[in-house]
Amino acid sequence: MPATITPSLRSALERLRNAGAINGLCLAWRRQVLISLLPFEEFRAERIVQAVEDARDHFSTGDRNAQTVWFGFEGVFVLARFFKDTTLVVLHTREEDVDFINSVAATFLDDSQLLIEALINPPPSQPEGDTELLH
Amino acid sequence: MSAPPPTPDTVPLQFFFLENGEISSEQDQAAVDAFAADFQGLRHFGTKLGQAMNLKGAWIGAVQESDFSVIYRLDDTDVGPNTTGVGARIGEQALLTELLESLKPGDF
């Protein structure tokens, strides 16, 4: 009998964090933090998500549709990738990694839509522990 | 018969120079205005994002769309109101590293 595989968004994100010069990740749905692996307090994670979502709204008016915003600060870069109602924020340290991380983030969001949907709208039979929003 | 005005998906690679709070370019005024609007937006949200992380403003900012990309890079990571820098925009989903590379002095 095949083993039951319990997919976990958190473990997928943690694998991403270990992929290279990434030092923080945050998955959000409609401005709501679902999982934060950022090296900041929760309120800072929420502010970061609000800021990138505001940027997304600003650059998605009319015919425009921002897929990615990217900012460089002293010592750290912040990339936010948008897909449908979800956003993945990635903190990374190497400028030259940006396109690779952007591609990985796009793939992650595309592949994770069913898991995110299950997290947002858990089926009635699903145990409560699997539906809790993780921070 | 004159050519139609460029639409966002036909914008060639264009460069813009940032100095003392002003933007200059060889492009026409409409292109400068369009870049200026995006630059101001990026600076605004970069500052907001920096405040969320207790950092100064962003010295690099970029937006990537399916058919359009815009980027700026300031000369100093210690961002101030009169910092100089360079920006670019292009009517395609360009790689951000390639756009950054194009902003190096001597490439335009």
gemmi code that builds the backbone of each chain (N, CA, C; Angstrom):
import gemmi

chains = {
    "A": [
        ("MET", (0.856, -1.186, 0.000), (0.000, 0.000, 0.000), (0.896, 1.242, 0.000)),
        ("PRO", (0.660, 2.147, -0.916), (1.507, 3.335, -0.964), (1.329, 4.204, 0.269)),
        ("ALA", (2.425, 4.820, 0.647), (2.359, 5.686, 1.811), (1.582, 6.952, 1.488)),
        ("THR", (0.896, 7.437, 2.469), (0.172, 8.690, 2.287), (1.147, 9.855, 2.308)),
        ("ILE", (1.040, 10.701, 1.311), (1.904, 11.872, 1.255), (1.112, 13.092, 1.716)),
        ("THR", (1.549, 13.711, 2.742), (0.894, 14.917, 3.224), (1.676, 16.125, 2.734)),
        ("PRO", (1.166, 16.777, 1.739), (1.907, 17.924, 1.215), (1.911, 19.067, 2.228)),
        ("SER", (2.959, 19.741, 2.293), (3.075, 20.816, 3.257), (3.685, 22.040, 2.599)),
        ("LEU", (2.941, 23.112, 2.639), (3.462, 24.356, 2.085), (4.685, 24.826, 2.853)),
        ("ARG", (4.634, 24.674, 4.159), (5.747, 25.142, 4.977), (7.041, 24.390, 4.647)),
        ("SER", (6.928, 23.078, 4.505), (8.147, 22.326, 4.214), (8.667, 22.663, 2.812)),
        ("ALA", (7.735, 22.917, 1.871), (8.169, 23.318, 0.523), (8.898, 24.652, 0.580)),
        ("LEU", (8.356, 25.577, 1.371), (9.010, 26.879, 1.510), (10.372, 26.744, 2.190)),
        ("GLU", (10.434, 25.854, 3.187), (11.713, 25.674, 3.876), (12.767, 25.083, 2.947)),
        ("ARG", (12.330, 24.224, 2.037), (13.283, 23.700, 1.050), (13.778, 24.821, 0.142)),
        ("LEU", (12.849, 25.703, -0.215), (13.251, 26.848, -1.037), (14.275, 27.715, -0.310)),
        ("ARG", (14.045, 27.901, 0.982), (14.935, 28.777, 1.749), (16.348, 28.206, 1.784)),
        ("ASN", (16.438, 26.902, 1.720), (17.752, 26.266, 1.766), (18.397, 26.141, 0.386)),
        ("ALA", (17.742, 26.696, -0.623), (18.217, 26.480, -1.993), (19.449, 27.300, -2.351)),
        ("GLY", (19.689, 28.375, -1.664), (20.826, 29.203, -2.053), (20.937, 30.398, -1.135)),
        ("ALA", (21.283, 31.533, -1.716), (21.475, 32.738, -0.909), (20.139, 33.415, -0.617)),
        ("ILE", (19.208, 32.638, -0.094), (17.891, 33.153, 0.283), (17.840, 33.227, 1.807)),
        ("ASN", (17.496, 34.382, 2.333), (17.448, 34.468, 3.790), (16.088, 34.853, 4.340)),
        ("GLY", (15.067, 34.660, 3.544), (13.737, 34.874, 4.065), (12.680, 34.683, 2.999)),
        ("LEU", (11.524, 34.135, 3.400), (10.417, 33.901, 2.475), (9.106, 34.209, 3.185)),
        ("CYS", (8.156, 34.673, 2.425), (6.836, 34.920, 2.997), (5.787, 34.656, 1.921)),
        ("LEU", (4.837, 33.805, 2.244), (3.750, 33.484, 1.326), (2.493, 34.190, 1.815)),
        ("ALA", (1.848, 34.909, 0.910), (0.647, 35.659, 1.291), (-0.482, 35.395, 0.308)),
        ("TRP", (-1.671, 35.557, 0.803), (-2.889, 35.426, -0.017), (-3.760, 36.648, 0.250)),
        ("ARG", (-3.988, 37.444, -0.760), (-4.803, 38.656, -0.623), (-4.382, 39.488, 0.591)),
        ("ARG", (-3.141, 39.803, 0.679), (-2.570, 40.651, 1.744), (-2.516, 39.962, 3.103)),
        ("GLN", (-2.926, 38.717, 3.166), (-2.895, 37.991, 4.441), (-1.667, 37.072, 4.452)),
        ("VAL", (-0.870, 37.199, 5.481), (0.313, 36.341, 5.592), (-0.136, 34.914, 5.896)),
        ("LEU", (0.237, 33.989, 5.015), (-0.078, 32.575, 5.260), (1.071, 31.904, 6.005)),
        ("ILE", (2.260, 32.066, 5.482), (3.453, 31.487, 6.106), (4.579, 32.510, 6.019)),
        ("SER", (5.180, 32.804, 7.140), (6.315, 33.722, 7.130), (7.563, 33.007, 7.631)),
        ("LEU", (8.560, 32.973, 6.775), (9.883, 32.479, 7.168), (10.873, 33.633, 7.045)),
        ("LEU", (10.391, 34.819, 7.366), (11.241, 36.007, 7.309), (11.962, 36.183, 8.646)),
        ("PRO", (13.153, 36.764, 8.602), (13.888, 36.984, 9.852), (13.404, 38.241, 10.566)),
        ("PHE", (12.099, 38.426, 10.591), (11.519, 39.614, 11.217), (10.341, 39.204, 12.092)),
        ("GLU", (9.933, 40.144, 12.928), (8.727, 39.932, 13.709), (7.514, 39.890, 12.778)),
        ("GLU", (6.412, 39.354, 13.308), (5.212, 39.179, 12.487), (4.704, 40.507, 11.931)),
        ("PHE", (4.769, 41.562, 12.761), (4.218, 42.840, 12.281), (5.034, 43.385, 11.110)),
        ("ARG", (6.323, 43.095, 11.091), (7.144, 43.546, 9.959), (6.799, 42.734, 8.703)),
        ("ALA", (6.573, 41.451, 8.877), (6.163, 40.622, 7.732), (4.866, 41.152, 7.133)),
        ("GLU", (3.950, 41.541, 8.009), (2.673, 42.071, 7.513), (2.887, 43.383, 6.760)),
        ("ARG", (3.773, 44.236, 7.277), (4.060, 45.510, 6.596), (4.724, 45.272, 5.243)),
        ("ILE", (5.600, 44.295, 5.204), (6.263, 43.978, 3.929), (5.227, 43.541, 2.897)),
        ("VAL", (4.327, 42.669, 3.317), (3.284, 42.199, 2.395), (2.398, 43.358, 1.946)),
        ("GLN", (2.029, 44.230, 2.873), (1.207, 45.388, 2.489), (1.939, 46.260, 1.466)),
        ("ALA", (3.235, 46.466, 1.694), (4.007, 47.330, 0.796), (4.087, 46.740, -0.612)),
        ("VAL", (4.389, 45.452, -0.722), (4.508, 44.864, -2.066), (3.144, 44.750, -2.746)),
        ("GLU", (2.086, 44.520, -1.958), (0.743, 44.466, -2.553), (0.309, 45.854, -3.026)),
        ("ASP", (0.695, 46.886, -2.269), (0.405, 48.250, -2.730), (1.134, 48.526, -4.048)),
        ("ALA", (2.378, 48.071, -4.122), (3.137, 48.246, -5.362), (2.466, 47.483, -6.504)),
        ("ARG", (2.024, 46.276, -6.216), (1.339, 45.486, -7.250), (0.095, 46.220, -7.752)),
        ("ASP", (-0.694, 46.753, -6.830), (-1.905, 47.483, -7.228), (-1.541, 48.700, -8.076)),
        ("HIS", (-0.487, 49.398, -7.635), (-0.086, 50.616, -8.341), (0.341, 50.319, -9.782)),
        ("PHE", (1.078, 49.223, -9.946), (1.607, 48.908, -11.274), (0.715, 47.926, -12.043)),
        ("SER", (-0.512, 47.767, -11.608), (-1.436, 46.859, -12.307), (-2.723, 47.578, -12.685)),
        ("THR", (-2.611, 48.837, -13.020), (-3.782, 49.589, -13.447), (-3.825, 49.623, -14.986)),
        ("GLY", (-5.021, 49.775, -15.509), (-5.177, 49.832, -16.968), (-4.752, 48.524, -17.610)),
        ("ASP", (-3.893, 48.639, -18.631), (-3.430, 47.454, -19.349), (-2.255, 46.772, -18.637)),
        ("ARG", (-1.768, 47.357, -17.589), (-0.564, 46.836, -16.944), (-0.908, 45.733, -15.947)),
        ("ASN", (0.019, 44.828, -15.779), (-0.185, 43.724, -14.835), (1.177, 43.287, -14.310)),
        ("ALA", (1.554, 43.860, -13.191), (2.872, 43.564, -12.628), (2.953, 42.110, -12.182)),
        ("GLN", (3.978, 41.432, -12.648), (4.222, 40.049, -12.221), (5.258, 39.986, -11.109)),
        ("THR", (6.198, 40.904, -11.168), (7.304, 40.896, -10.210), (7.689, 42.326, -9.873)),
        ("VAL", (7.946, 42.578, -8.613), (8.645, 43.811, -8.234), (9.900, 43.385, -7.492)),
        ("TRP", (10.938, 44.170, -7.663), (12.235, 43.818, -7.078), (12.916, 45.085, -6.572)),
        ("PHE", (13.432, 45.021, -5.361), (14.091, 46.171, -4.759), (15.423, 45.750, -4.157)),
        ("GLY", (16.394, 46.636, -4.276), (17.700, 46.394, -3.679), (17.943, 47.364, -2.541)),
        ("PHE", (18.300, 46.821, -1.381), (18.639, 47.635, -0.215), (20.088, 47.330, 0.144)),
        ("GLU", (20.593, 48.091, 1.097), (21.965, 47.856, 1.503), (22.053, 46.476, 2.160)),
        ("GLY", (22.643, 45.523, 1.473), (22.848, 44.194, 2.041), (21.786, 43.164, 1.746)),
        ("VAL", (20.671, 43.571, 1.186), (19.612, 42.589, 0.927), (18.744, 43.052, -0.253)),
        ("PHE", (18.239, 42.063, -0.974), (17.313, 42.325, -2.079), (15.963, 41.698, -1.733)),
        ("VAL", (14.910, 42.350, -2.182), (13.557, 41.843, -1.921), (12.848, 41.663, -3.254)),
        ("LEU", (12.438, 40.448, -3.528), (11.677, 40.145, -4.743), (10.279, 39.702, -4.341)),
        ("ALA", (9.280, 40.249, -4.989), (7.907, 39.799, -4.766), (7.341, 39.328, -6.092)),
        ("ARG", (6.904, 38.096, -6.118), (6.312, 37.511, -7.324), (4.823, 37.314, -7.073)),
        ("PHE", (4.010, 37.722, -8.035), (2.558, 37.663, -7.881), (1.971, 36.632, -8.841)),
        ("PHE", (0.994, 35.904, -8.351), (0.271, 34.962, -9.216), (-1.136, 34.802, -8.655)),
        ("LYS", (-2.127, 35.215, -9.460), (-3.523, 35.208, -9.014), (-3.626, 35.963, -7.689)),
        ("ASP", (-4.198, 35.344, -6.664), (-4.354, 36.049, -5.390), (-3.158, 35.853, -4.463)),
        ("THR", (-2.142, 35.188, -4.938), (-1.035, 34.846, -4.047), (0.225, 35.644, -4.371)),
        ("THR", (1.030, 35.803, -3.345), (2.292, 36.531, -3.473), (3.371, 35.785, -2.707)),
        ("LEU", (4.526, 35.671, -3.323), (5.680, 35.111, -2.620), (6.750, 36.198, -2.533)),
        ("VAL", (7.130, 36.517, -1.313), (8.188, 37.503, -1.076), (9.465, 36.747, -0.728)),
        ("VAL", (10.538, 37.093, -1.406), (11.824, 36.409, -1.184), (12.890, 37.445, -0.845)),
        ("LEU", (13.572, 37.246, 0.256), (14.743, 38.060, 0.591), (15.977, 37.293, 0.166)),
        ("HIS", (16.856, 37.927, -0.593), (18.063, 37.240, -1.040), (19.243, 38.186, -1.016)),
        ("THR", (20.422, 37.643, -1.075), (21.621, 38.459, -0.858), (22.465, 38.666, -2.111)),
        ("ARG", (22.258, 37.841, -3.147), (23.097, 37.986, -4.343), (22.275, 38.551, -5.497)),
        ("GLU", (22.717, 39.694, -5.963), (22.021, 40.379, -7.062), (21.844, 39.479, -8.281)),
        ("GLU", (22.873, 38.711, -8.591), (22.848, 37.915, -9.825), (21.880, 36.734, -9.767)),
        ("ASP", (21.300, 36.471, -8.582), (20.349, 35.367, -8.445), (18.924, 35.770, -8.800)),
        ("VAL", (18.697, 37.035, -9.077), (17.323, 37.533, -9.133), (16.465, 36.800, -10.168)),
        ("ASP", (16.975, 36.566, -11.351), (16.136, 35.942, -12.379), (15.853, 34.471, -12.060)),
        ("PHE", (16.852, 33.798, -11.484), (16.632, 32.411, -11.067), (15.566, 32.349, -9.964)),
        ("ILE", (15.686, 33.230, -8.988), (14.718, 33.248, -7.884), (13.334, 33.633, -8.395)),
        ("ASN", (13.280, 34.564, -9.322), (12.002, 34.956, -9.912), (11.338, 33.766, -10.594)),
        ("SER", (12.120, 33.010, -11.318), (11.592, 31.829, -12.008), (11.133, 30.758, -11.011)),
        ("VAL", (11.939, 30.547, -9.993), (11.581, 29.557, -8.970), (10.300, 29.981, -8.248)),
        ("ALA", (10.188, 31.262, -7.934), (9.005, 31.765, -7.238), (7.754, 31.572, -8.096)),
        ("ALA", (7.879, 31.838, -9.394), (6.732, 31.665, -10.297), (6.292, 30.201, -10.330)),
        ("THR", (7.246, 29.320, -10.414), (6.928, 27.888, -10.436), (6.304, 27.445, -9.122)),
        ("PHE", (6.870, 27.924, -8.022), (6.330, 27.566, -6.707), (4.864, 28.000, -6.583)),
        ("LEU", (4.579, 29.238, -6.964), (3.213, 29.733, -6.828), (2.252, 28.958, -7.736)),
        ("ASP", (2.698, 28.672, -8.946), (1.856, 27.919, -9.878), (1.566, 26.521, -9.329)),
        ("ASP", (2.592, 25.875, -8.821), (2.432, 24.508, -8.320), (1.674, 24.444, -7.001)),
        ("SER", (1.627, 25.537, -6.267), (1.070, 25.503, -4.909), (-0.382, 25.951, -4.836)),
        ("GLN", (-0.994, 26.268, -5.957), (-2.345, 26.829, -5.900), (-3.355, 25.890, -5.234)),
        ("LEU", (-3.255, 24.597, -5.513), (-4.204, 23.665, -4.899), (-3.994, 23.582, -3.392)),
        ("LEU", (-2.738, 23.567, -2.974), (-2.447, 23.518, -1.540), (-2.917, 24.793, -0.837)),
        ("ILE", (-2.708, 25.911, -1.504), (-3.141, 27.182, -0.912), (-4.664, 27.237, -0.844)),
        ("GLU", (-5.295, 26.758, -1.902), (-6.756, 26.717, -1.910), (-7.272, 25.844, -0.766)),
        ("ALA", (-6.607, 24.717, -0.543), (-7.010, 23.833, 0.556), (-6.775, 24.491, 1.911)),
        ("LEU", (-5.744, 25.312, 1.976), (-5.450, 26.009, 3.228), (-6.480, 27.101, 3.502)),
        ("ILE", (-6.883, 27.797, 2.442), (-7.847, 28.884, 2.604), (-9.257, 28.346, 2.798)),
        ("ASN", (-9.599, 27.342, 2.001), (-10.937, 26.747, 2.079), (-10.822, 25.256, 2.372)),
        ("PRO", (-10.550, 24.885, 3.598), (-10.335, 23.470, 3.925), (-11.606, 22.653, 3.720)),
        ("PRO", (-11.457, 21.451, 3.175), (-12.620, 20.576, 3.051), (-13.122, 20.203, 4.447)),
        ("PRO", (-14.417, 19.961, 4.589), (-14.993, 19.722, 5.916), (-14.353, 18.553, 6.668)),
        ("SER", (-13.901, 17.549, 5.920), (-13.385, 16.352, 6.580), (-11.931, 16.488, 7.005)),
        ("GLN", (-11.278, 17.589, 6.589), (-9.863, 17.719, 6.877), (-9.647, 18.024, 8.358)),
        ("PRO", (-8.677, 17.355, 8.980), (-8.411, 17.615, 10.395), (-8.031, 19.072, 10.612)),
        ("GLU", (-8.424, 19.584, 11.770), (-8.218, 21.010, 12.051), (-6.745, 21.400, 11.993)),
        ("GLY", (-5.867, 20.500, 12.440), (-4.447, 20.837, 12.511), (-3.825, 21.160, 11.173)),
        ("ASP", (-4.388, 20.612, 10.086), (-3.816, 20.853, 8.767), (-4.309, 22.140, 8.140)),
        ("THR", (-5.326, 22.768, 8.756), (-5.910, 23.932, 8.113), (-5.526, 25.233, 8.818)),
        ("GLU", (-4.782, 25.092, 9.864), (-4.417, 26.282, 10.618), (-3.469, 27.167, 9.800)),
        ("LEU", (-3.724, 28.442, 9.822), (-2.805, 29.348, 9.149), (-1.501, 29.378, 9.922)),
        ("LEU", (-0.428, 29.232, 9.201), (0.874, 29.126, 9.847), (1.615, 30.433, 9.739)),
        ("HIS", (2.290, 30.802, 10.794), (3.084, 32.026, 10.772), (4.493, 31.719, 11.200)),
    ],
    "B": [
        ("MET", (2.739, 59.288, -44.318), (1.941, 58.816, -43.184), (2.893, 58.540, -42.021)),
        ("SER", (2.583, 59.128, -40.897), (3.493, 58.981, -39.752), (3.255, 57.657, -39.031)),
        ("ALA", (4.326, 57.207, -38.384), (4.224, 55.941, -37.642), (3.351, 56.131, -36.406)),
        ("PRO", (2.633, 55.087, -35.999), (1.801, 55.214, -34.801), (2.679, 55.396, -33.568)),
        ("PRO", (2.170, 56.071, -32.553), (2.961, 56.237, -31.331), (3.232, 54.883, -30.702)),
        ("PRO", (4.401, 54.732, -30.046), (4.727, 53.432, -29.463), (3.772, 53.065, -28.344)),
        ("THR", (3.349, 51.843, -28.368), (2.538, 51.323, -27.269), (3.490, 50.591, -26.334)),
        ("PRO", (3.046, 50.272, -25.097), (3.968, 49.679, -24.135), (4.716, 48.453, -24.646)),
        ("ASP", (4.099, 47.641, -25.518), (4.783, 46.434, -25.945), (5.711, 46.675, -27.140)),
        ("THR", (5.832, 47.927, -27.576), (6.765, 48.198, -28.665), (7.883, 49.136, -28.219)),
        ("VAL", (7.987, 49.369, -26.940), (9.012, 50.292, -26.441), (10.388, 49.647, -26.602)),
        ("PRO", (11.275, 50.312, -27.341), (12.646, 49.782, -27.417), (13.372, 50.073, -26.107)),
        ("LEU", (14.558, 49.527, -25.953), (15.328, 49.803, -24.733), (15.650, 51.294, -24.672)),
        ("GLN", (15.217, 51.920, -23.602), (15.416, 53.355, -23.433), (16.111, 53.620, -22.102)),
        ("PHE", (17.013, 54.598, -22.112), (17.755, 54.922, -20.889), (17.366, 56.304, -20.377)),
        ("PHE", (17.460, 56.441, -19.056), (17.110, 57.700, -18.404), (18.154, 57.972, -17.324)),
        ("PHE", (18.477, 59.237, -17.153), (19.533, 59.612, -16.211), (18.939, 60.427, -15.068)),
        ("LEU", (19.301, 60.052, -13.863), (18.736, 60.662, -12.672), (19.813, 61.500, -12.006)),
        ("GLU", (19.537, 62.778, -11.825), (20.520, 63.653, -11.195), (19.804, 64.831, -10.551)),
        ("ASN", (20.137, 65.053, -9.271), (19.574, 66.190, -8.524), (18.049, 66.236, -8.619)),
        ("GLY", (17.443, 65.069, -8.537), (15.989, 65.016, -8.536), (15.357, 65.213, -9.896)),
        ("GLU", (16.184, 65.289, -10.942), (15.641, 65.471, -12.284), (15.967, 64.262, -13.163)),
        ("ILE", (15.146, 64.055, -14.163), (15.330, 62.936, -15.088), (15.569, 63.487, -16.478)),
        ("SER", (16.627, 63.031, -17.113), (16.903, 63.462, -18.479), (17.090, 62.239, -19.365)),
        ("SER", (16.890, 62.442, -20.660), (16.995, 61.330, -21.602), (17.014, 61.863, -23.031)),
        ("GLU", (17.483, 61.034, -23.928), (17.392, 61.380, -25.349), (15.994, 61.097, -25.884)),
        ("GLN", (15.174, 60.444, -25.073), (13.826, 60.089, -25.529), (12.914, 61.324, -25.495)),
        ("ASP", (11.727, 61.164, -26.085), (10.801, 62.296, -26.093), (10.184, 62.495, -24.704)),
        ("GLN", (9.479, 63.607, -24.566), (8.945, 63.986, -23.256), (7.956, 62.951, -22.726)),
        ("ALA", (7.188, 62.347, -23.626), (6.204, 61.351, -23.183), (6.905, 60.160, -22.528)),
        ("ALA", (8.027, 59.743, -23.113), (8.780, 58.622, -22.545), (9.388, 59.004, -21.199)),
        ("VAL", (9.919, 60.239, -21.137), (10.499, 60.708, -19.870), (9.418, 60.761, -18.792)),
        ("ASP", (8.257, 61.273, -19.150), (7.166, 61.362, -18.178), (6.727, 59.971, -17.709)),
        ("ALA", (6.670, 59.044, -18.664), (6.247, 57.681, -18.304), (7.267, 57.032, -17.380)),
        ("PHE", (8.544, 57.217, -17.699), (9.565, 56.653, -16.823), (9.537, 57.332, -15.451)),
        ("ALA", (9.362, 58.657, -15.469), (9.346, 59.401, -14.204), (8.226, 58.900, -13.297)),
        ("ALA", (7.088, 58.614, -13.878), (5.965, 58.119, -13.068), (6.302, 56.762, -12.448)),
        ("ASP", (6.886, 55.888, -13.248), (7.266, 54.574, -12.718), (8.384, 54.703, -11.685)),
        ("PHE", (9.336, 55.579, -11.947), (10.448, 55.782, -11.013), (9.926, 56.303, -9.678)),
        ("GLN", (9.036, 57.276, -9.728), (8.481, 57.807, -8.485), (7.720, 56.728, -7.723)),
        ("GLY", (6.979, 55.921, -8.456), (6.253, 54.820, -7.808), (7.202, 53.827, -7.160)),
        ("LEU", (8.234, 53.465, -7.882), (9.209, 52.512, -7.330), (9.915, 53.096, -6.112)),
        ("ARG", (10.308, 54.366, -6.181), (10.968, 54.991, -5.031), (10.030, 54.990, -3.819)),
        ("HIS", (8.763, 55.310, -4.078), (7.781, 55.357, -2.987), (7.637, 53.994, -2.305)),
        ("PHE", (7.440, 52.975, -3.115), (7.219, 51.657, -2.520), (8.523, 51.064, -1.980)),
        ("GLY", (9.647, 51.448, -2.582), (10.929, 51.015, -2.023), (11.171, 51.600, -0.647)),
        ("THR", (10.795, 52.870, -0.493), (10.917, 53.512, 0.819), (9.997, 52.849, 1.836)),
        ("LYS", (8.791, 52.574, 1.399), (7.811, 51.940, 2.288), (8.288, 50.545, 2.716)),
        ("LEU", (8.807, 49.816, 1.756), (9.315, 48.478, 2.047), (10.537, 48.562, 2.966)),
        ("GLY", (11.396, 49.535, 2.705), (12.559, 49.716, 3.566), (12.159, 50.034, 4.995)),
        ("GLN", (11.156, 50.865, 5.155), (10.687, 51.202, 6.499), (10.157, 49.962, 7.214)),
        ("ALA", (9.498, 49.090, 6.454), (8.976, 47.857, 7.067), (10.101, 46.984, 7.598)),
        ("MET", (11.283, 47.088, 6.983), (12.410, 46.253, 7.410), (13.428, 47.050, 8.216)),
        ("ASN", (13.073, 48.285, 8.538), (13.978, 49.161, 9.279), (15.264, 49.422, 8.489)),
        ("LEU", (15.108, 49.617, 7.180), (16.241, 49.912, 6.302), (15.991, 51.243, 5.590)),
        ("LYS", (17.043, 51.778, 4.997), (16.882, 52.982, 4.188), (16.180, 52.627, 2.879)),
        ("GLY", (15.982, 53.643, 2.037), (15.273, 53.419, 0.784), (16.009, 52.478, -0.154)),
        ("ALA", (15.312, 52.080, -1.212), (15.879, 51.113, -2.154), (16.776, 51.811, -3.176)),
        ("TRP", (17.962, 51.279, -3.379), (18.858, 51.845, -4.392), (18.657, 51.171, -5.745)),
        ("ILE", (17.933, 50.061, -5.746), (17.499, 49.415, -6.995), (15.994, 49.192, -6.895)),
        ("GLY", (15.301, 49.428, -7.982), (13.881, 49.120, -8.028), (13.509, 48.673, -9.423)),
        ("ALA", (12.617, 47.709, -9.518), (12.221, 47.206, -10.841), (10.806, 46.649, -10.801)),
        ("VAL", (10.143, 46.770, -11.915), (8.857, 46.111, -12.134), (8.973, 45.309, -13.409)),
        ("GLN", (8.492, 44.087, -13.355), (8.496, 43.229, -14.537), (7.073, 42.805, -14.844)),
        ("GLU", (6.659, 43.058, -16.073), (5.344, 42.618, -16.536), (5.556, 41.602, -17.660)),
        ("SER", (4.461, 41.068, -18.195), (4.608, 40.063, -19.249), (5.191, 40.673, -20.524)),
        ("ASP", (4.994, 41.974, -20.723), (5.461, 42.601, -21.966), (6.145, 43.939, -21.711)),
        ("PHE", (6.603, 44.153, -20.501), (7.205, 45.447, -20.189), (8.059, 45.314, -18.935)),
        ("SER", (9.190, 46.007, -18.923), (10.062, 45.997, -17.739), (10.626, 47.391, -17.548)),
        ("VAL", (10.716, 47.806, -16.298), (11.328, 49.097, -15.989), (12.193, 48.924, -14.752)),
        ("ILE", (13.323, 49.631, -14.735), (14.282, 49.450, -13.652), (15.039, 50.751, -13.409)),
        ("TYR", (15.470, 50.952, -12.181), (16.414, 52.038, -11.915), (17.492, 51.516, -10.977)),
        ("ARG", (18.633, 52.163, -11.048), (19.735, 51.817, -10.150), (20.454, 53.113, -9.774)),
        ("LEU", (20.522, 53.379, -8.484), (21.210, 54.571, -8.008), (22.687, 54.261, -7.825)),
        ("ASP", (23.498, 55.306, -7.868), (24.944, 55.106, -7.795), (25.428, 54.770, -6.395)),
        ("ASP", (24.616, 55.047, -5.406), (25.043, 54.865, -4.025), (23.951, 54.132, -3.254)),
        ("THR", (24.354, 53.144, -2.471), (23.365, 52.441, -1.655), (22.867, 53.329, -0.516)),
        ("ASP", (23.622, 54.365, -0.181), (23.183, 55.313, 0.834), (22.261, 56.328, 0.154)),
        ("VAL", (21.007, 55.951, 0.030), (20.061, 56.681, -0.801), (19.716, 58.035, -0.189)),
        ("GLY", (19.855, 59.084, -0.968), (19.466, 60.419, -0.544), (18.627, 61.075, -1.617)),
        ("PRO", (18.090, 62.263, -1.325), (17.191, 62.909, -2.304), (17.917, 63.323, -3.584)),
        ("ASN", (19.224, 63.592, -3.503), (19.950, 64.056, -4.688), (20.865, 62.983, -5.276)),
        ("THR", (20.614, 61.744, -4.959), (21.445, 60.666, -5.473), (21.332, 60.574, -6.989)),
        ("THR", (22.445, 60.291, -7.627), (22.419, 60.116, -9.077), (22.225, 58.637, -9.415)),
        ("GLY", (21.823, 58.394, -10.645), (21.615, 57.017, -11.053), (21.154, 56.924, -12.497)),
        ("VAL", (20.785, 55.725, -12.884), (20.361, 55.453, -14.259), (19.124, 54.566, -14.220)),
        ("GLY", (18.277, 54.730, -15.201), (17.105, 53.878, -15.311), (16.916, 53.426, -16.744)),
        ("ALA", (16.090, 52.408, -16.901), (15.803, 51.917, -18.253), (14.410, 51.314, -18.284)),
        ("ARG", (13.862, 51.269, -19.462), (12.597, 50.554, -19.653), (12.593, 49.946, -21.046)),
        ("ILE", (11.855, 48.868, -21.196), (11.807, 48.165, -22.472), (10.471, 47.436, -22.580)),
        ("GLY", (9.961, 47.336, -23.791), (8.666, 46.712, -24.011), (8.730, 45.214, -24.156)),
        ("GLU", (9.361, 44.567, -23.206), (9.390, 43.102, -23.173), (9.691, 42.646, -21.756)),
        ("GLN", (9.462, 41.360, -21.504), (9.778, 40.812, -20.183), (11.269, 40.473, -20.167)),
        ("ALA", (12.057, 41.498, -19.911), (13.510, 41.312, -19.956), (14.017, 40.701, -18.653)),
        ("LEU", (15.132, 39.999, -18.759), (15.780, 39.505, -17.542), (16.302, 40.703, -16.753)),
        ("LEU", (16.075, 40.673, -15.466), (16.466, 41.815, -14.638), (17.986, 41.960, -14.575)),
        ("THR", (18.691, 40.845, -14.594), (20.159, 40.937, -14.573), (20.677, 41.568, -15.867)),
        ("GLU", (20.032, 41.277, -16.984), (20.452, 41.892, -18.249), (20.165, 43.388, -18.253)),
        ("LEU", (19.019, 43.757, -17.702), (18.699, 45.179, -17.613), (19.698, 45.895, -16.712)),
        ("LEU", (20.023, 45.273, -15.588), (21.011, 45.869, -14.681), (22.356, 46.013, -15.376)),
        ("GLU", (22.714, 44.990, -16.116), (23.992, 45.017, -16.835), (24.014, 46.169, -17.837)),
        ("SER", (22.848, 46.424, -18.454), (22.782, 47.488, -19.460), (22.937, 48.870, -18.835)),
        ("LEU", (22.751, 48.958, -17.519), (22.838, 50.259, -16.845), (24.262, 50.626, -16.461)),
        ("LYS", (25.196, 49.737, -16.719), (26.578, 50.048, -16.363), (27.107, 51.177, -17.231)),
        ("PRO", (27.925, 52.058, -16.663), (28.455, 53.189, -17.430), (29.178, 52.725, -18.696)),
        ("GLY", (28.980, 53.465, -19.758), (29.652, 53.149, -21.011), (28.821, 52.301, -21.940)),
        ("ASP", (27.681, 51.774, -21.434), (26.843, 50.920, -22.263), (25.742, 51.693, -22.977)),
        ("PHE", (25.685, 53.007, -22.769), (24.641, 53.765, -23.456), (25.208, 55.106, -23.898)),
    ],
}
model = gemmi.Model(1)
for chain_id, residues in chains.items():
    chain = gemmi.Chain(chain_id)
    for i, (resn, *xyz) in enumerate(residues, 1):
        res = gemmi.Residue()
        res.name, res.seqid = resn, gemmi.SeqId(i, " ")
        for name, pos in zip(("N", "CA", "C"), xyz):
            atom = gemmi.Atom()
            atom.name, atom.element = name, gemmi.Element(name[0])
            atom.pos, atom.b_iso = gemmi.Position(*pos), 0.0
            res.add_atom(atom)
        chain.add_residue(res)
    model.add_chain(chain)
structure = gemmi.Structure()
structure.add_model(model)
structure.setup_entities()
